[in-house]
């Protein structure tokens, strides 16, 4: 399927950046600073109650890097912002020519681990920062949140229902995409169904019920239109009375050789009501009718419902998952870690700011597994450092501005995510108070950090 970006003018995305990216690039250009540099994209710390991250958004990042261009309209606008004609001529022929390494989408990751590594002429690498951060922030945030909801549901189906409260069209599309990657069975977003091939689901609103004088007439009308896939919303007036009427319609369908798919609860004490509705349906021989629940759900409420023995077969989860309401961002960072001189010599770079220090040099992330194949620990090492007995996570995905591998399908990414979560030990999937997954710094990287710290500190002292 096509990406959502194919439904937009991709060339227009070149100005989807912060102004300071362009002013820095203009100064690089003015001072003939074109040497290659390497930037790491990583997440500095975990959001509250998270013990892992699920990386998502790489496909959109790569499509942007392939297509980013400046149009005459863009250049005319930038001229009005004070950029000189020489720099604008450079932008007229701009394209990304760099190399990119990344972990696959759907990979479980942890703080400070490079998720994307970009090596390119410094103007190119700098200019793409904002788009990369914006894209990875949203999709990794939502994929992580959705994976927690999926885990809390204990194998019961979860449908992404948050479109009407998600933050705009682009967010609505990406939320559907990365929620599906994380394990949701589908979405209410019809355009996402068309674009990404995600299964779409929907029932009815209370307004449909209230548009009829009698609730049962609304049920019959809907079942007439969708005789083989009706889920009836039964709590508009009284949930048990609604369930009784839904049972009547179910029996009417049976006489036609058809079956009612389910009933939906959207309010009240979902655990207690679901037990009553399940008992009522079963007593009428309607064991096959499923109970679908929605209404301000998240991983914590779902876990509590199941702890209380709720008889719910599937969940519609909207606002709190689609906005990651308890933590609506991740601390995603894009930092310079290396420059390369004209003669090809690399110079590792590191930031020493308190609480915001970065790791120098080009790096690789290695993952160790135990005898049963479960993730045991990660090691962040220098890219040319040998780490025996572990799997390297970063893979080359782009060289000279061109893709070096075939983009996986959404189903393949979803499979990767499921495999990653299955290999993550259960203790790290706890909704609260999960232990910290061990991420170590390799001996060679540790030595480089100490060396650079001494050098930078001494330079600072000499310059006072």
N, C-alpha and C positions, 0 to 999 in steps of 0.2 A: 504493500500500500504506500501511497505518497505521504510524505510528512506534511504537517500543517504549514510549514514554511513554504511549501509549494503552492499554497493557497494565498500567499502574500507575494508582494514584489520584493524578492530577496535583496535586490540592489538597494532598496530603501533602508536596509538595516545598517548601512555603514555609519549613519549618524546616530544610531542607537548606542550612544557612548557619552561619558561624562566629558565636559569641555576640557578639563585638565589633561585628559589623555591626548587630545589634539594639540593643546599648547605645548605639552612636553615633546610631542613628536615634531612640532614645528621648530622647537629649539634644537632637538637632535639634528634635524635637517640643516638648520642654519649654521650649526657648528660641525658639519660633516661627520656626524657620529652615526655610522651605519654598521658597526661591527655586530656580529651575532651575540645574542644573550639568551640565557635560559631562565624561564620563570616556572615556578611550581604553583599549581592550584591545589589547595588543601583546606581542610576544615580544622580550625585551631582547637576548638573544644566542643564537647558534646552538649546538646541542649539538656535541660533538666529532665530527669527520669529516663534518658536514653543511655544505652550502654554500647550502641553500635550505630552505624550509618548505612544506608543502602544507596549506593551511588547511582544516579540517573541523570540524563540530559546529554550524554555524549553525542548521540546521533545529531541533535540540533546544533551542537557546537561544531561538529565537523562539516555539516552542511553550510553553516555560516562561513567558516574559514574557506571553504571552496568557492563561495559565491560573492564574498564581500567586495564591492566596487563602489566608486563615487561617480555620480551622475553630474551632468552640467548644472542641474538644479541645485544639487548639494554644494557644488563648488561656488556657485553664485551666492548662495546663502553664507558660506564660510568667508567669502570675500567681504561681505558686509560686517562680519564679526572681526575684521581686522587682520586676517591671514594674508600674507603677501603672495604675489603671483607665482614666484618660484616654487614655493611649497605647494600651492594649488596645482601647479603643473605636475609635480611629483604625485600628488593624490590622483590626478587624472588617469595615470597609468598604474595605480596601486592594485596589487593583488598579494595575497598571502603566499609566501614561498617557503615556509619553514617546515620543520619536523615536529611531529607530535607523538608523544607516548601517553598511554592512558590505561587505566584499569577498565575491564569490560563493564558495561552497564549491568546492573543487577548484582554487582559485587558488594559484599559486606565489607565495610572499611571502618577505620578508627582514626582518632585525632592525629593531626600532624603528618599523616601519610600522604605523599603526593598522589593525587587522583588523576591529574593531567599535567604533563611536562611539555612545555613549549620552548623550542629552540628556533630562533629566527633572527634576522636583522632587527635590531632593538626597536626601530620604529614600528615594524610589523607586530612584534610581540607585545609592545606596549599598547598599541591601538586597539587590540582585540580584547583587552582585559575586561571591560565593563560587560560586554555581551556574555563572555564566559562565566563571569561571576553571577550575573542575573539568572542565566539559564540553569546552572548547576545548583544554585541556592534553592530555587523553587522546586525543581524536580527531586533533588535529593531529600529536601525537607519533607515533601509529601510522600515519597516512596518509603521513607523511614517511618513516618506516622502510619501510613497504610499497612505496613508490614506488622506493626504492633497491633493494629485492629484485627488483622487476619489471625494473628497468633491468639489473641484473646477470644476469638470466635470458635476456637477448638474444632476446626474442620467444617463448620457451618458456613454456608455461602454468605459473602458480603458483596453488596452492590454499592458502587459510588453514586451518591445521590445529591452532591453538593453544588451543582452547576449554578443555580440561581443566586448563591451567595459567595461564589468564588470571585476573585478580584479581576474581572474583565475576561474578554474573549480568549486571549492567549493563555491566561492562567486556567480557564475552564477546560481548554483542550489538553494542556499539559498535565493537569490534575487527573483527568481521565486516563491519560497514557501511563503515567507512572504509578497510579493506583492499581492499574491492571498488571503492570510489571510486578508489583509487590504481592499480587495474589488475589485481588478482587475478581469476582466472576464476571463483572461487567459494569456498565455505567448507564445513567439515564440520558447522557449527552448523545443525541442522535448524530450530530456532525462528527463526533469522535468515532462513532460506529462506522460512518462512511469512510472517514480518512484513515483510521488505524485498523479497521476490521475488528473492533472490540464488540462483543455481544452487548445489545442494548435491552434495557428492562424498564418497565413502567406499569403503574396500576391505574389509579384515578385519584382525583382530588375531592375534598369535601364539597366543593362547589358543584360538582357533577351530581352528587347525591341530593344536595339541597335544591337543585333545579327541578326536581320532581316532587309532586305532592306527597308521594309515599316512597319510603326508602326501598321497599321491595320492587317497586316499579323501576327505580334507577338500576337496581341489580339486574333485573330481567332485561332491561334495555342494553346494558353493557354486555351481558352474556349473549344476547342475540347478535351483537356486532362481532364479538370475539368468543365464539362458542368453545374454542379449543384452548384458550389461554387467558382466561379471566381470573384476576385476583381482585376480590371485592373488599373495599374499605368499610369496616363494620363499626367504627366508633364515632360516627358523626353525632348520634343521639344517645345511644346506649349500646355498649359493646356486646353484651350478652343477647339483647334483643336483636342486634344486628347479625350476630352469629346464627340465631334461630332462622332469620330470613335468608341468610346465605345458604343454610342447610336446605331450605325449601327449594331454592334455585338449583342447588347441586342435585337434588333428587329429580327435578324437572329435566336437567341435562342428562342424567343417567338414562331416562326413558328414551332419549334420542341417541343413546350410545356414546355420549360425551361425558367429560369429567370437568368439574370445577378445579382450577389449578390451586387456588389458595384464598386465604383471607388475610387482611392486613390490619394490624394494630398500630396506632400512631400517637397514643396518649395514655395517661393514667399509669397505674401500676402494671407494667407490662408482664412482670413475672407472675403475679397473681392472676391477672386476666387471661394470660396464655394458658394457664393450667385449666381454668374453667372452660375456655373455648375448646381446648383439646378434648376434654372430657365430653363436652356436648357433642362435638363432631364424631368422636369415636362411638358414642352411644347410638348414633344415627347411621352407623356403618360407613362413615366418611373418613376413615383412617388415612386415605390417600390425599386428603385436602391439607395442604401445608399452611403453616402460620408464619407470616412475614411481619417483621416489626421494624418500625422506624420511629423517629422523634428524638432529636437532640442526642444521638448516641455517639460514643467514642469507645476506646479500648477499655476504660475503667468501668463504664456503665455496662458494657457487654459482659465483662468478666464478672461483675456483681450479679447480673441477671442469671448467668449460667450457674454461679455459686448457689443461687436461690432456687435452682431447679426449673428455670423457665422452660416452657415447652415451645420454643421458638426454633424454626427450621432455617431461617435466613434473616439477614439484617440489611436494611438500607441505611447507610451512614453518609451524612451530608456535611453540614457546615463545619463541624469540629475536625473532621478529617480533611475536607477540601481546603481549609485555611490553616490547618495545623494549629488550632486555636490556642492550645496551651503553650506553644513555642513557635511563633509564625516566621521564623527565620533560622538559618544555621550560620555559624561564624566562619563563612567561607572567605578565603584569602588567596591572593595572587601576588607572589613576591619574587623579586629577582634573586637568583641563587648563584649565578655565574655569568661572567662576561668572557668574551674570547677576543684576543688581540688580533692584529692584522696578520701576524705570522702563525696564527692558529693556536697560540698558547692560552689555556683556560685559566681564569682567575676566579676562584670561588668567592662568593659574596655572602655576607651574613649580617643580619640586623640584631642589635644588642638591646633594644628598648626593653625595659622591665615589663615582664608579663607578655611581651610580644616578640621575643627572640625567634629567629628563623634558623633553619638548617641549611648549611652551605653546600654548593656543588650539585652536580647531576646525581640523582639518587634512584634507587630501585627499592621496591618493597618485597620482602620475602615472607612467605607464610609457611609455618610449620604445622604439621598435623600429628595427632597421636596415632597409636596403633590401630584404632578403630576408624580413622579417617576424619575425626573431628578436629576443628581448628584449635590449636594449642597456644600459639604465640606468633607475633609478627616481628620482623626485624627490618628497620630502615637502614639501608646500606648505601655506599657509593655505587654508582652505576657500573663501574668496572671492578667492583669487589666480589670475590667468590664467596658464596654462602652455600655450603653443602647441605643436602637433605631437605631443601625447602623449595617451594614453588614461587617463581617471580611473578608478580601481579601486573606490572606495567608492561604493555605491549606497544610496539610501534604501529601506529594507525595512519600516519601521514608522513610523507617525505616529499620535499620540494613542492609543497602545497597540494599534493595529490594523494588520494587515499591509497593505502598500501594493503588494504584488506577489504573484504566484502562486508558491508554493514549487515549485522544479523537482523532477522525479522523480529517483530515484536514478540512473537511466540517463543523464539529462541532466547530473547532477553528474559522473558518471564520464566523460562526453564532454568536459566542461569541463576536468577534470583531465588527460585525455590530450592535449587541445589545448595546455594550458599547458606540459606537459612536452615536447611536440614543439617548442615555440617557445623553450624554454630551451636555450641553446648547450651543446653536448656537454661542454665543459670544466668546466661547473658541476655536471655529474652524475658526475664522478669520485668513486669511493668514498673515496679519501683524497687529501689535498693539493690539493683543488680551490681555484681562486682565489676571491677575495672579489668578489661581484657588487656593482657600484657603486650605492650609494644616496646621493643628495645631498640637502642641505637647501636650499630655495629662498632667493632673496635676501630676500624679505619676512619669512620665518620666521627667517632668520639675524639680521636686524635686530631682530626682536622678542625673540629670545633674548638678544642683547647688551643691549638696553634693560632687560629684566626682571632680568637678572643684576646690572646696576649698581644698579637700584632696590632689589632684595632685599639685596644686600651692604651698601648704605648704610643701609638700615633696621636691619639687624642691628648695625651699628657704633653707630648712635644709641641702640639699646636696651641697650647694655652698661653 
